Amino acid sequence: METIGSYEAKTHFSQLLDRVMRGEQIAISRNGMPVAVLQPVSASSKPNPSETIARIKMFREEHALDGLSIRDMIEEGRR
């Protein structure tokens, strides 16, 4: 794993993200001490779309609008 100083990381952040997207891990240091690691997001931490939809449906069943329409809420937000 390569270590890069914080100033260089800030200056070349886009290029570092490109490298991370290709699977590299990069440590970022400040004053010679490692403080962070840039690494790809693991596949297990990506949300499952069907699970997210199920959670939204459950939320909607538990939280009623008490007769308000979407149009009413939009108008209320504009005030």
Z-matrix of the N, CA and C atoms (Angstrom, degrees):
N
C 1 1.449
C 2 1.526 1 107.94
N 3 1.299 2 115.74 1 128.29
C 4 1.465 3 121.64 2 179.62
C 5 1.532 4 109.86 3 -80.47
N 6 1.324 5 116.44 4 144.29
C 7 1.459 6 121.90 5 176.40
C 8 1.518 7 108.82 6 -111.63
N 9 1.333 8 115.34 7 133.37
C 10 1.465 9 122.26 8 -177.70
C 11 1.526 10 108.17 9 -128.50
N 12 1.318 11 116.69 10 141.41
C 13 1.461 12 121.41 11 177.51
C 14 1.520 13 111.70 12 -68.80
N 15 1.315 14 116.53 13 156.42
C 16 1.465 15 121.13 14 -175.73
C 17 1.524 16 112.28 15 -63.38
N 18 1.328 17 118.32 16 -37.17
C 19 1.464 18 120.25 17 179.38
C 20 1.525 19 110.17 18 -64.49
N 21 1.330 20 117.02 19 -45.89
C 22 1.463 21 120.42 20 178.94
C 23 1.525 22 110.75 21 -64.66
N 24 1.338 23 117.60 22 -37.95
C 25 1.458 24 121.37 23 178.61
C 26 1.527 25 110.46 24 -62.72
N 27 1.332 26 116.28 25 -42.09
C 28 1.466 27 120.05 26 178.95
C 29 1.526 28 110.33 27 -65.13
N 30 1.319 29 116.42 28 -41.74
C 31 1.460 30 121.29 29 -177.11
C 32 1.515 31 112.54 30 -68.67
N 33 1.330 32 117.75 31 -35.24
C 34 1.464 33 122.12 32 -174.89
C 35 1.528 34 111.92 33 -117.33
N 36 1.322 35 117.25 34 34.38
C 37 1.458 36 121.05 35 -173.25
C 38 1.527 37 112.61 36 -59.30
N 39 1.328 38 118.02 37 -42.78
C 40 1.472 39 120.45 38 -178.99
C 41 1.522 40 111.10 39 -61.03
N 42 1.329 41 117.02 40 -42.66
C 43 1.468 42 119.76 41 179.42
C 44 1.525 43 110.99 42 -66.63
N 45 1.329 44 116.74 43 -36.06
C 46 1.464 45 119.64 44 177.75
C 47 1.522 46 110.54 45 -64.93
N 48 1.337 47 117.32 46 -40.87
C 49 1.461 48 120.08 47 178.10
C 50 1.524 49 111.00 48 -63.03
N 51 1.322 50 117.34 49 -38.40
C 52 1.468 51 120.19 50 176.60
C 53 1.524 52 110.45 51 -60.39
N 54 1.320 53 116.73 52 -42.77
C 55 1.464 54 120.67 53 179.51
C 56 1.527 55 111.23 54 -65.57
N 57 1.324 56 116.49 55 -40.05
C 58 1.459 57 120.81 56 178.98
C 59 1.527 58 110.09 57 -65.11
N 60 1.324 59 116.82 58 -38.99
C 61 1.466 60 119.99 59 177.86
C 62 1.531 61 111.26 60 -62.17
N 63 1.320 62 117.52 61 -26.51
C 64 1.461 63 121.45 62 177.22
C 65 1.526 64 111.89 63 -84.42
N 66 1.338 65 117.81 64 1.74
C 67 1.454 66 121.36 65 173.96
C 68 1.516 67 116.46 66 107.45
N 69 1.318 68 118.24 67 -1.20
C 70 1.467 69 120.39 68 -179.64
C 71 1.524 70 111.43 69 -76.23
N 72 1.321 71 115.57 70 155.98
C 73 1.456 72 122.52 71 169.57
C 74 1.522 73 107.20 72 -115.10
N 75 1.328 74 116.32 73 135.96
C 76 1.454 75 121.27 74 -176.27
C 77 1.527 76 108.50 75 -131.71
N 78 1.330 77 116.20 76 125.84
C 79 1.461 78 121.16 77 177.09
C 80 1.525 79 108.40 78 -89.03
N 81 1.324 80 116.49 79 141.68
C 82 1.466 81 122.32 80 177.22
C 83 1.522 82 107.49 81 -113.96
N 84 1.335 83 115.17 82 130.37
C 85 1.463 84 119.31 83 -177.50
C 86 1.520 85 110.69 84 -117.95
N 87 1.323 86 114.10 85 157.39
C 88 1.464 87 121.84 86 173.27
C 89 1.511 88 106.56 87 -131.71
N 90 1.318 89 115.42 88 124.38
C 91 1.467 90 121.65 89 -176.84
C 92 1.534 91 111.42 90 54.88
N 93 1.335 92 115.65 91 37.79
C 94 1.456 93 120.65 92 176.39
C 95 1.518 94 115.76 93 81.62
N 96 1.333 95 117.63 94 -3.47
C 97 1.463 96 121.42 95 -179.49
C 98 1.530 97 109.36 96 -106.28
N 99 1.328 98 119.13 97 125.69
C 100 1.465 99 120.69 98 178.23
C 101 1.528 100 110.78 99 -63.20
N 102 1.335 101 116.19 100 133.25
C 103 1.466 102 120.39 101 -178.79
C 104 1.522 103 113.24 102 -124.68
N 105 1.341 104 117.91 103 -17.31
C 106 1.457 105 119.91 104 -178.29
C 107 1.520 106 109.56 105 -156.54
N 108 1.325 107 114.84 106 160.63
C 109 1.457 108 121.17 107 176.17
C 110 1.514 109 108.40 108 -130.18
N 111 1.331 110 115.89 109 127.82
C 112 1.462 111 121.15 110 171.80
C 113 1.516 112 106.59 111 -91.63
N 114 1.323 113 116.61 112 125.49
C 115 1.456 114 120.04 113 179.40
C 116 1.522 115 108.89 114 -148.63
N 117 1.324 116 117.23 115 156.90
C 118 1.462 117 119.75 116 -179.72
C 119 1.528 118 110.99 117 -63.37
N 120 1.312 119 115.38 118 150.01
C 121 1.458 120 121.21 119 175.41
C 122 1.522 121 107.50 120 -70.77
N 123 1.311 122 116.27 121 133.79
C 124 1.461 123 119.18 122 -179.93
C 125 1.525 124 109.69 123 -73.89
N 126 1.309 125 115.80 124 151.06
C 127 1.466 126 121.08 125 -178.47
C 128 1.521 127 111.60 126 -62.48
N 129 1.330 128 117.77 127 -30.12
C 130 1.460 129 120.50 128 -177.77
C 131 1.524 130 112.66 129 -70.58
N 132 1.336 131 118.71 130 -19.83
C 133 1.458 132 119.93 131 -178.80
C 134 1.524 133 112.53 132 -89.66
N 135 1.334 134 117.80 133 -3.55
C 136 1.456 135 120.13 134 177.05
C 137 1.525 136 109.11 135 -76.32
N 138 1.332 137 117.62 136 136.47
C 139 1.469 138 119.61 137 -177.48
C 140 1.527 139 111.67 138 -68.74
N 141 1.313 140 114.69 139 146.04
C 142 1.453 141 122.06 140 176.37
C 143 1.533 142 107.68 141 -87.60
N 144 1.347 143 119.38 142 118.48
C 145 1.464 144 121.12 143 -175.63
C 146 1.525 145 113.54 144 -57.73
N 147 1.319 146 118.92 145 -41.46
C 148 1.466 147 119.73 146 -178.35
C 149 1.527 148 110.93 147 -67.88
N 150 1.325 149 117.59 148 -34.40
C 151 1.459 150 120.88 149 176.56
C 152 1.528 151 110.61 150 -67.31
N 153 1.319 152 116.84 151 -40.02
C 154 1.463 153 121.13 152 178.36
C 155 1.522 154 110.87 153 -63.85
N 156 1.322 155 117.07 154 -43.27
C 157 1.466 156 121.15 155 178.30
C 158 1.523 157 110.23 156 -62.07
N 159 1.326 158 117.68 157 -42.64
C 160 1.468 159 121.03 158 178.79
C 161 1.528 160 110.81 159 -61.79
N 162 1.330 161 117.14 160 -40.16
C 163 1.471 162 120.21 161 178.50
C 164 1.524 163 111.63 162 -65.53
N 165 1.334 164 116.82 163 -39.19
C 166 1.468 165 120.07 164 178.54
C 167 1.524 166 110.08 165 -64.27
N 168 1.333 167 117.32 166 -43.90
C 169 1.467 168 120.81 167 179.05
C 170 1.522 169 111.02 168 -62.05
N 171 1.332 170 117.61 169 -40.91
C 172 1.459 171 121.31 170 178.64
C 173 1.523 172 110.09 171 -64.43
N 174 1.334 173 117.14 172 -41.96
C 175 1.459 174 121.10 173 178.33
C 176 1.519 175 110.72 174 -60.72
N 177 1.340 176 116.96 175 -43.93
C 178 1.460 177 121.21 176 -178.90
C 179 1.513 178 111.62 177 -63.17
N 180 1.346 179 118.13 178 -35.59
C 181 1.468 180 120.90 179 178.58
C 182 1.519 181 111.57 180 -68.63
N 183 1.320 182 117.16 181 -33.36
C 184 1.466 183 121.70 182 -176.81
C 185 1.526 184 113.31 183 -85.00
N 186 1.328 185 118.52 184 -17.70
C 187 1.462 186 121.62 185 -175.57
C 188 1.526 187 109.31 186 -124.16
N 189 1.313 188 115.21 187 101.92
C 190 1.464 189 120.94 188 -179.58
C 191 1.526 190 110.23 189 -82.90
N 192 1.320 191 115.61 190 154.17
C 193 1.466 192 120.99 191 178.35
C 194 1.526 193 112.16 192 -87.82
N 195 1.321 194 117.48 193 -1.96
C 196 1.464 195 122.46 194 178.40
C 197 1.518 196 112.58 195 52.44
N 198 1.331 197 116.62 196 45.78
C 199 1.457 198 120.97 197 176.01
C 200 1.510 199 115.43 198 84.61
N 201 1.318 200 118.98 199 -5.51
C 202 1.459 201 120.86 200 178.40
C 203 1.525 202 110.24 201 -76.67
N 204 1.308 203 114.94 202 142.34
C 205 1.455 204 119.08 203 174.27
C 206 1.533 205 108.36 204 -98.20
N 207 1.292 206 114.84 205 164.65
C 208 1.467 207 119.41 206 176.72
C 209 1.526 208 109.35 207 -59.47
N 210 1.328 209 117.15 208 -41.52
C 211 1.469 210 121.86 209 179.69
C 212 1.522 211 110.35 210 -59.11
N 213 1.350 212 118.25 211 -43.25
C 214 1.470 213 121.70 212 177.90
C 215 1.524 214 111.67 213 -59.55
N 216 1.334 215 115.82 214 -42.28
C 217 1.464 216 119.35 215 -178.98
C 218 1.529 217 110.92 216 -68.35
N 219 1.316 218 117.08 217 -37.49
C 220 1.473 219 120.09 218 177.69
C 221 1.526 220 109.70 219 -63.18
N 222 1.314 221 116.74 220 -45.81
C 223 1.465 222 120.94 221 179.17
C 224 1.524 223 111.47 222 -63.09
N 225 1.333 224 116.84 223 -40.04
C 226 1.457 225 120.37 224 178.13
C 227 1.535 226 110.39 225 -62.96
N 228 1.305 227 117.29 226 -38.77
C 229 1.460 228 121.28 227 179.53
C 230 1.509 229 113.17 228 -67.84
N 231 1.317 230 117.89 229 -22.91
C 232 1.465 231 121.76 230 -179.21
C 233 1.520 232 112.14 231 -82.47
N 234 1.309 233 117.81 232 -12.83
C 235 1.477 234 120.43 233 -177.91
C 236 1.491 235 112.10 234 -79.28
